[in-house]
Amino acid sequence: MSDEDDTPKIEPVLVAEPLSRAIGERYLTYALSTIMHRALPDARDGLKPVHRRILFAMRELRLSATGGFRKSAKISGDVMGNYHPHGDAAIYDAMARLAQDFNVRYPLVDGQGNFGNIDGDNPAASRYTEARLTAIAEALMEGLAENAVDFRPNYDGTLEEPVVMPAAFPNLLANGASGIAVGMATNIPPHNLDELIQGCHAMLRDPGITDDALVALIPGPDFPTGGVVVEPRDTIVETYRTGRGSFRLRARWAVEDLGRGMWQIVVTEIPYQVQKSKLIEKLAEIIQAKKVPLLADVRDESADDVRIVLEPRSRTVDPELLMGALFRNSDLEIRFSLNMNVLIDGKVPRVCSLKEVLRAFLDHRRDVLRRRSEHRLEKIDHRLEILEGFLIAFLNLDRVIDIIRYDDEPKAALMRETWGRPHKRATSEKDYVSPPPGEGELTEPQAEAILNMRLRSLRRLEEMELVSERDALMAERAGLVDLLDSEKLQWKRIGTELEEVRKQFGAGAPGGARRTTLAEAAETAEVSVEAMIEREPITVICSKMGWIRAMKGHVDLATEQKFKDGDGPRFAFHAETTDKILLVGSNGRFFTVLGANLPGGRGMGEPVRLLVDLPNEVEITDLILWREGGRYLVASSAGDGFLVPADDLLAQTRAGKQVMNLAEGVRCALCRPVAGDHVAVVGENRKLLVFPLAELPEMGRGKGVRLQKYKDGGLSDAMTFTLAQGLTWKDPAGRTRTETDLAQWQGARAGAGAMAPRGFPRDNRFT
């Protein structure tokens, strides 16, 4: 055996891990990554990581608001390569949204080229468009060079990126945010910056301000597309207090007088995030389906602004009624939900109230102020040290020049020399006192600065300027020390900074005024479709093949009508445009058609199957007028039937409503309005049975009970009548006959009955 065979082998030990735990841990990691680094905005600057990286990359490219534009492809490429290792399409889409003034209340990117429109068209490709920062975006990043926020390494550790922006204004509420994470989501509407800053001032004055007082200053969202919020104030206060709720947002409209009593409605502002093209399509579908019969036509006359023209059916239409119906049936009114789920301090996701979000912003601003002040203090201390060295040099100018000219190591010699000190004017304890390493010695930075001084700086005037600069810096330093020592002064400075932002971007600035108005709009009453239809007489005609039409006026039913070849008349009756018409299918389903929705009387009409979803194999059993509050007798060919309340026959959709349950091979034979106290049933065997109406049950749906017993055949017809007035029918000669003595045909329900009287119609039908 070889030495290799004697070597002990070390077998790896595999630790088994339950699959559920492994999947759970990995999914939790993914969920946290999505929540923290993708979907939820930071409460401090209102930005998601992708937006923050876009703005920072544009700043690094020096794309200031007053500078030139750069290609969007260059910007998205830099963002992807330096900070955001994801698809360039996603980065460009995020950047394009920041430039869309119909999506963002205060755009952070100034776009040049096609960045999409309110119709829903996509932006042009990134190689065709250009962009730069806006002034308000620069305000969002003001202080990055002054250690205002922490930086962290980028994804490959070669660069650094800010953890959060300094944020000179509450961008989270000003521009809003939306996102879907794992197990949570956020949706925040935009608000007016001027009102937000007023709210911040109020919180600085009174940290314990109530939600009601805060909503008095920030009454509701301010959408970039305008519109009217019609949510009650109490609901808005509760929504802002809990951080969850919704706002009803309506389009802005006005009545435009066309003269001679004619008018039209013009919509000038549509709800936020509603695509105008899809809104027009929806309104056209409403007209086509006649869901709002008061609306005759819709036109899009928009140019740079929104102008949607709505034409009423007639001049007598009430505009409020018409718009109320459109608000209920289209996106002219939407509900914009609020879910203020944000990251607190960039770490903890939480649903916050309006006050909590503003408090997070103000606390962040205080932290930024302290860090900027400390950074400035360090700069001032360094500069004062250099200035003191310069002043020492001016005081001992001849000796300094002598050292520089003749010494081999002038820097070391300057630092070894003992110098006279310049006179210090200030005596306050906050005044600057240089910390020399030894009595009268220069520090290394001072010596380096003296050696780098230009000869022309040795003039007397320069010395006076150095003294003035030293005194100014010492005064500024004293102010910064006071600021860092006093919380009251810090909040006062924050209020001053917010007021400067308000003057630059508030209500007095271009585009700063509130666009969305708030109104306690009177609720439009629920009006039925029939109430919106102009009531006119019609004559309904339906052929054997199911072609239906409605002729204007009450035409004589005996008038001969034209039909297609091979077709002929079947149903004809007088009705009105406001009437509901019941179509009874042989499969027991009932369909509802509005008189106003029937095709016009010109031509042959249209197949009824275009109005309702009646299967091709199902025949039309009956076509009758529906009357509110009544009852109807329905019966099957097998001789079963029951009574149905009128309301239970109406169908709300094209698919109809199943009323009669039928066995295989059985069809729904009839539907008759109930009038009287008895039921007359006749079978295909010509036997007639009369029994009391009270023996029939009333139900909304079912098979029913037996009406008449048959050995062969089935039911031919049935009707209800008043026994005292007798049973009426038309004999074969067309004469009306009434039989009052019905004793021989009377019996209990489900009986066989007796042969019909002489002269009864040969088709075994009462009518």
LOPASE-549996 format. One record per residue (C-alpha): y, x, z. Coordinates in steps of 0.5 Angstrom, whole numbers, padded with zeros to 4 digits, always signed. Layout:
N
YXZ;...
//
This chain:
767
+0000+0000+0000;+0007+0003-0002;+0013+0004+0003;+0016-0002-0001;+0011-0007+0001;+0012-0005+0009;+0019-0006+0009;+0020-0013+0013;+0023-0018+0008;+0029-0022+0011;+0029-0029+0009;+0035-0033+0009;+0036-0039+0014;+0038-0045+0011;+0042-0050+0016;+0041-0057+0013;+0047-0061+0013;+0047-0069+0013;+0049-0071+0006;+0054-0077+0009;+0057-0072+0014;+0058-0067+0008;+0061-0072+0003;+0065-0075+0009;+0068-0068+0010;+0070-0067+0003;+0073-0073+0002;+0077-0073+0008;+0080-0066+0005;+0081-0069-0001;+0084-0075+0002;+0089-0071+0006;+0091-0067+0000;+0093-0073-0004;+0097-0076+0002;+0100-0070+0004;+0101-0066-0003;+0102-0072-0008;+0103-0079-0007;+0107-0080+0000;+0115-0078+0000;+0118-0074+0005;+0122-0078+0010;+0127-0072+0010;+0129-0071+0003;+0125-0077+0000;+0122-0073-0005;+0114-0072-0007;+0112-0064-0008;+0112-0065-0016;+0119-0067-0016;+0121-0062-0011;+0118-0057-0015;+0122-0059-0022;+0129-0059-0018;+0127-0052-0015;+0125-0049-0022;+0131-0052-0026;+0135-0049-0020;+0132-0042-0021;+0133-0043-0029;+0141-0044-0027;+0141-0051-0030;+0147-0053-0026;+0151-0060-0028;+0156-0056-0031;+0152-0051-0035;+0148-0052-0041;+0142-0056-0043;+0135-0053-0044;+0129-0055-0047;+0124-0060-0043;+0118-0056-0045;+0121-0050-0042;+0122-0053-0036;+0116-0057-0035;+0112-0050-0037;+0116-0046-0031;+0114-0052-0026;+0107-0051-0028;+0106-0044-0029;+0110-0042-0022;+0110-0048-0017;+0105-0054-0020;+0099-0052-0023;+0097-0059-0026;+0098-0062-0033;+0105-0061-0036;+0104-0068-0039;+0104-0071-0031;+0110-0066-0030;+0114-0068-0036;+0113-0075-0034;+0116-0074-0027;+0122-0071-0030;+0123-0076-0035;+0123-0081-0030;+0128-0077-0025;+0133-0078-0032;+0132-0085-0033;+0138-0089-0030;+0134-0096-0031;+0129-0093-0026;+0133-0088-0021;+0139-0091-0018;+0142-0084-0018;+0139-0080-0023;+0137-0073-0021;+0136-0070-0028;+0141-0071-0034;+0137-0072-0040;+0139-0070-0047;+0135-0074-0052;+0130-0080-0052;+0128-0081-0045;+0125-0088-0046;+0129-0094-0045;+0128-0101-0041;+0124-0104-0047;+0118-0100-0044;+0118-0094-0050;+0116-0087-0048;+0120-0081-0048;+0120-0077-0054;+0116-0070-0053;+0118-0065-0049;+0120-0060-0055;+0125-0065-0057;+0129-0067-0051;+0133-0062-0046;+0135-0063-0039;+0139-0060-0033;+0141-0062-0026;+0146-0067-0024;+0151-0066-0019;+0148-0071-0014;+0141-0066-0015;+0145-0060-0013;+0148-0064-0007;+0140-0065-0005;+0139-0057-0006;+0146-0055-0003;+0144-0049+0003;+0137-0047+0000;+0141-0040-0001;+0143-0040+0007;+0136-0041+0010;+0137-0048+0011;+0130-0050+0010;+0123-0046+0011;+0120-0043+0005;+0112-0042+0003;+0108-0038-0002;+0107-0042-0008;+0100-0043-0011;+0098-0036-0013;+0102-0032-0007;+0107-0029-0012;+0113-0033-0011;+0116-0038-0006;+0118-0045-0006;+0122-0049-0001;+0118-0054+0004;+0123-0059+0004;+0130-0060+0001;+0136-0059+0005;+0138-0066+0003;+0146-0068+0003;+0144-0075+0003;+0139-0080+0005;+0135-0079-0002;+0129-0083+0000;+0133-0090+0001;+0138-0088-0004;+0133-0087-0010;+0127-0090-0007;+0119-0088-0008;+0113-0091-0010;+0106-0088-0010;+0098-0089-0008;+0094-0085-0004;+0087-0085-0001;+0087-0091+0004;+0095-0092+0004;+0101-0093-0001;+0108-0093-0001;+0113-0097-0004;+0121-0096-0003;+0126-0100-0007;+0133-0096-0008;+0139-0097-0004;+0147-0096-0005;+0149-0089-0002;+0155-0092+0000;+0152-0097+0005;+0147-0092+0007;+0152-0087+0009;+0156-0092+0013;+0149-0094+0016;+0149-0086+0018;+0156-0086+0021;+0154-0093+0025;+0148-0089+0028;+0152-0083+0030;+0157-0087+0034;+0151-0091+0037;+0144-0088+0037;+0141-0095+0040;+0144-0099+0034;+0140-0106+0033;+0137-0107+0027;+0141-0113+0026;+0147-0109+0026;+0144-0104+0021;+0143-0109+0016;+0150-0112+0016;+0152-0105+0014;+0146-0104+0009;+0144-0111+0007;+0139-0110+0002;+0136-0106-0004;+0141-0104-0010;+0137-0104-0016;+0139-0099-0022;+0138-0105-0026;+0142-0110-0022;+0140-0117-0021;+0140-0122-0015;+0136-0121-0009;+0135-0129-0006;+0131-0127+0000;+0134-0130+0007;+0138-0125+0011;+0133-0126+0017;+0127-0124+0013;+0131-0118+0010;+0132-0116+0018;+0125-0117+0020;+0123-0113+0013;+0127-0107+0015;+0125-0108+0022;+0117-0107+0021;+0118-0103+0015;+0113-0108+0011;+0115-0114+0007;+0118-0116+0000;+0125-0118-0003;+0125-0124-0008;+0129-0121-0014;+0132-0125-0020;+0135-0124-0026;+0143-0125-0027;+0145-0130-0032;+0151-0135-0034;+0152-0141-0038;+0156-0139-0045;+0160-0145-0048;+0159-0146-0055;+0164-0151-0056;+0162-0159-0058;+0158-0160-0052;+0153-0154-0054;+0151-0148-0049;+0146-0143-0048;+0144-0139-0042;+0145-0131-0043;+0141-0126-0038;+0145-0120-0037;+0141-0116-0032;+0133-0117-0031;+0129-0115-0025;+0127-0108-0023;+0122-0105-0027;+0121-0111-0031;+0120-0108-0039;+0125-0112-0043;+0120-0113-0049;+0114-0116-0045;+0119-0121-0042;+0121-0123-0048;+0114-0124-0050;+0112-0128-0044;+0118-0132-0045;+0116-0133-0053;+0109-0135-0050;+0112-0140-0045;+0115-0143-0051;+0109-0143-0055;+0105-0146-0050;+0110-0151-0048;+0110-0149-0041;+0117-0150-0040;+0119-0156-0045;+0126-0155-0043;+0127-0148-0047;+0127-0149-0054;+0128-0141-0056;+0129-0134-0054;+0133-0129-0057;+0134-0121-0056;+0141-0119-0057;+0141-0113-0053;+0145-0107-0055;+0146-0101-0050;+0147-0107-0045;+0142-0113-0044;+0143-0119-0047;+0137-0124-0047;+0139-0131-0050;+0136-0137-0048;+0137-0144-0052;+0135-0151-0049;+0132-0156-0052;+0138-0161-0052;+0145-0161-0049;+0143-0166-0044;+0138-0160-0040;+0141-0158-0033;+0141-0151-0033;+0139-0150-0026;+0133-0154-0027;+0131-0150-0034;+0132-0143-0030;+0128-0145-0024;+0122-0147-0028;+0123-0140-0032;+0124-0137-0025;+0117-0140-0023;+0113-0138-0030;+0116-0131-0032;+0118-0125-0029;+0126-0127-0029;+0124-0127-0022;+0119-0122-0018;+0117-0120-0011;+0119-0113-0010;+0115-0111-0004;+0117-0106+0001;+0112-0101+0005;+0116-0096+0008;+0110-0091+0009;+0113-0084+0009;+0111-0077+0012;+0115-0075+0018;+0117-0068+0018;+0112-0067+0012;+0106-0068+0016;+0105-0075+0019;+0104-0081+0015;+0107-0087+0018;+0110-0094+0017;+0117-0093+0019;+0123-0098+0020;+0130-0097+0017;+0133-0094+0023;+0127-0089+0024;+0128-0087+0017;+0135-0086+0017;+0134-0082+0024;+0129-0077+0021;+0134-0076+0016;+0140-0075+0021;+0135-0070+0025;+0133-0066+0019;+0141-0065+0017;+0142-0063+0024;+0136-0058+0023;+0139-0056+0017;+0146-0055+0020;+0144-0051+0025;+0140-0046+0021;+0146-0045+0016;+0151-0044+0022;+0146-0039+0024;+0145-0036+0018;+0153-0035+0017;+0153-0032+0024;+0149-0027+0022;+0153-0026+0015;+0159-0026+0019;+0157-0021+0024;+0154-0016+0019;+0161-0016+0015;+0165-0015+0022;+0161-0009+0023;+0163-0006+0016;+0170-0008+0017;+0170-0005+0024;+0168+0002+0020;+0173+0001+0015;+0179+0000+0020;+0176+0006+0023;+0176+0010+0017;+0183+0008+0015;+0185+0010+0023;+0182+0017+0022;+0183+0018+0014;+0184+0025+0014;+0178+0027+0018;+0174+0022+0014;+0176+0025+0007;+0175+0032+0010;+0168+0031+0012;+0166+0028+0005;+0169+0034+0001;+0166+0039+0005;+0160+0037+0009;+0153+0038+0006;+0151+0031+0009;+0157+0027+0010;+0153+0021+0012;+0150+0024+0018;+0157+0028+0020;+0160+0021+0020;+0155+0018+0024;+0156+0024+0029;+0163+0024+0030;+0167+0021+0035;+0172+0016+0033;+0178+0013+0035;+0177+0005+0035;+0182+0000+0032;+0186-0004+0037;+0183-0011+0038;+0188-0017+0038;+0183-0022+0040;+0181-0023+0048;+0177-0029+0048;+0169-0028+0050;+0167-0031+0044;+0171-0025+0040;+0167-0020+0036;+0165-0014+0040;+0162-0008+0036;+0155-0006+0039;+0156+0002+0038;+0150+0006+0039;+0154+0011+0042;+0161+0012+0045;+0166+0012+0039;+0160+0013+0034;+0159+0010+0027;+0153+0006+0025;+0149+0007+0019;+0151+0001+0015;+0159+0003+0017;+0158+0010+0015;+0154+0008+0008;+0160+0003+0007;+0165+0008+0008;+0162+0013+0003;+0161+0007-0002;+0169+0006-0001;+0173+0007-0008;+0179+0011-0007;+0184+0006-0010;+0182+0002-0003;+0185+0007+0001;+0192+0004+0000;+0196+0001+0006;+0196-0006+0003;+0188-0006+0003;+0188-0004+0011;+0192-0010+0012;+0188-0015+0008;+0182-0012+0012;+0185-0014+0019;+0187-0021+0016;+0180-0022+0014;+0177-0019+0020;+0181-0024+0024;+0179-0030+0020;+0172-0028+0021;+0173-0028+0028;+0176-0034+0028;+0170-0037+0024;+0165-0034+0028;+0168-0037+0035;+0168-0044+0031;+0160-0043+0029;+0159-0041+0036;+0162-0047+0039;+0158-0051+0034;+0152-0048+0036;+0153-0049+0043;+0155-0057+0042;+0151-0063+0040;+0157-0067+0040;+0160-0062+0035;+0154-0062+0031;+0154-0069+0030;+0161-0069+0028;+0160-0064+0023;+0154-0068+0020;+0159-0074+0020;+0164-0070+0016;+0159-0067+0011;+0156-0074+0010;+0164-0077+0009;+0165-0072+0003;+0158-0074+0000;+0161-0081+0000;+0167-0079-0003;+0164-0076-0009;+0158-0081-0010;+0160-0087-0006;+0163-0094-0008;+0169-0090-0011;+0165-0086-0016;+0163-0088-0023;+0157-0092-0022;+0157-0092-0015;+0159-0099-0014;+0153-0104-0012;+0150-0107-0018;+0145-0112-0014;+0148-0118-0011;+0145-0122-0005;+0146-0129-0005;+0143-0135-0001;+0141-0138-0007;+0139-0146-0006;+0132-0146-0008;+0130-0150-0014;+0126-0156-0013;+0119-0156-0015;+0120-0160-0021;+0114-0163-0025;+0113-0161-0032;+0114-0169-0034;+0121-0169-0031;+0123-0163-0035;+0121-0167-0042;+0125-0172-0045;+0122-0178-0045;+0121-0181-0052;+0116-0186-0055;+0110-0183-0059;+0104-0186-0063;+0097-0182-0061;+0092-0182-0067;+0086-0178-0067;+0081-0178-0072;+0073-0178-0072;+0073-0171-0073;+0077-0169-0067;+0084-0168-0071;+0090-0170-0067;+0097-0172-0068;+0103-0175-0065;+0108-0179-0069;+0115-0181-0067;+0116-0188-0064;+0111-0193-0063;+0108-0194-0070;+0104-0201-0072;+0097-0199-0070;+0095-0203-0076;+0098-0199-0081;+0094-0195-0085;+0094-0187-0084;+0092-0181-0088;+0086-0177-0086;+0082-0171-0089;+0077-0172-0094;+0071-0175-0090;+0074-0176-0084;+0077-0183-0081;+0081-0186-0075;+0078-0187-0068;+0083-0187-0063;+0090-0190-0064;+0095-0192-0058;+0102-0192-0056;+0104-0187-0051;+0110-0183-0049;+0112-0175-0049;+0111-0175-0041;+0104-0178-0041;+0098-0175-0039;+0092-0176-0044;+0085-0176-0042;+0080-0173-0046;+0073-0174-0044;+0067-0170-0047;+0060-0172-0048;+0058-0166-0043;+0062-0170-0037;+0068-0165-0037;+0075-0168-0037;+0081-0165-0040;+0088-0166-0040;+0093-0166-0045;+0101-0167-0044;+0104-0172-0050;+0109-0167-0051;+0104-0162-0053;+0101-0166-0058;+0102-0163-0065;+0107-0167-0069;+0106-0173-0074;+0107-0169-0080;+0101-0168-0084;+0094-0169-0081;+0095-0166-0074;+0091-0160-0071;+0084-0160-0068;+0084-0162-0061;+0080-0156-0060;+0086-0152-0061;+0089-0155-0055;+0083-0155-0050;+0077-0151-0049;+0072-0156-0052;+0065-0153-0054;+0063-0155-0061;+0057-0158-0060;+0061-0163-0055;+0063-0170-0058;+0069-0173-0056;+0067-0179-0052;+0074-0183-0050;+0081-0181-0051;+0085-0185-0046;+0092-0185-0042;+0092-0183-0035;+0096-0187-0030;+0097-0185-0023;+0094-0188-0017;+0089-0192-0021;+0081-0191-0021;+0077-0190-0027;+0070-0193-0028;+0065-0187-0031;+0058-0188-0034;+0053-0184-0037;+0048-0186-0043;+0043-0187-0038;+0046-0192-0034;+0049-0189-0028;+0056-0189-0026;+0061-0189-0021;+0069-0190-0019;+0073-0184-0020;+0081-0184-0017;+0086-0182-0022;+0088-0176-0019;+0081-0173-0019;+0081-0173-0027;+0086-0169-0028;+0085-0162-0030;+0090-0156-0029;+0087-0151-0034;+0085-0151-0042;+0077-0151-0039;+0078-0158-0036;+0074-0161-0030;+0067-0163-0029;+0067-0170-0027;+0060-0173-0028;+0054-0169-0027;+0049-0170-0033;+0041-0169-0034;+0039-0166-0040;+0039-0170-0046;+0044-0175-0042;+0051-0176-0045;+0058-0178-0041;+0058-0185-0045;+0065-0188-0043;+0071-0188-0038;+0075-0194-0037;+0081-0196-0032;+0079-0201-0027;+0082-0207-0027;+0079-0213-0023;+0073-0215-0018;+0067-0215-0022;+0063-0210-0027;+0060-0212-0034;+0055-0208-0037;+0051-0208-0043;+0045-0204-0045;+0043-0202-0052;+0037-0208-0051;+0043-0213-0051;+0042-0215-0044;+0048-0216-0040;+0049-0215-0033;+0055-0217-0028;+0056-0215-0021;+0061-0214-0016;+0065-0208-0016;+0065-0206-0009;+0057-0204-0010;+0060-0198-0014;+0061-0192-0010;+0068-0188-0011;+0067-0180-0011;+0071-0174-0014;+0065-0172-0018;+0057-0173-0018;+0052-0177-0022;+0053-0184-0020;+0049-0189-0018;+0044-0194-0023;+0049-0199-0026;+0043-0203-0030;+0036-0202-0031;+0033-0201-0038;+0026-0200-0040;+0028-0198-0047;+0034-0195-0049;+0040-0194-0045;+0047-0196-0044;+0052-0199-0049;+0058-0201-0046;+0061-0203-0039;+0068-0205-0037;+0071-0208-0030;+0074-0215-0030;+0077-0221-0026;+0071-0226-0025;+0076-0232-0024;+0079-0231-0031;+0072-0230-0034;+0069-0224-0039;+0073-0223-0046;+0070-0220-0052;+0071-0221-0060;+0066-0224-0064;+0064-0222-0071;+0069-0226-0074;+0074-0223-0070;+0076-0229-0065;+0077-0228-0058;+0072-0231-0054;+0072-0232-0046;+0066-0234-0042;+0068-0236-0035;+0061-0239-0033;+0057-0232-0032;+0052-0235-0027;+0046-0233-0031;+0048-0226-0032;+0050-0225-0025;+0046-0220-0020;+0045-0214-0016;+0047-0207-0019;+0041-0204-0022;+0038-0210-0025;+0036-0211-0032;+0041-0217-0033;+0040-0223-0039;+0041-0223-0046;+0048-0223-0048;+0051-0230-0050;+0051-0232-0057;+0057-0229-0061;+0057-0223-0057;+0059-0217-0062;+0053-0214-0066;+0055-0206-0063;+0054-0209-0056;+0061-0207-0054;+0067-0211-0051;+0072-0208-0054;
//
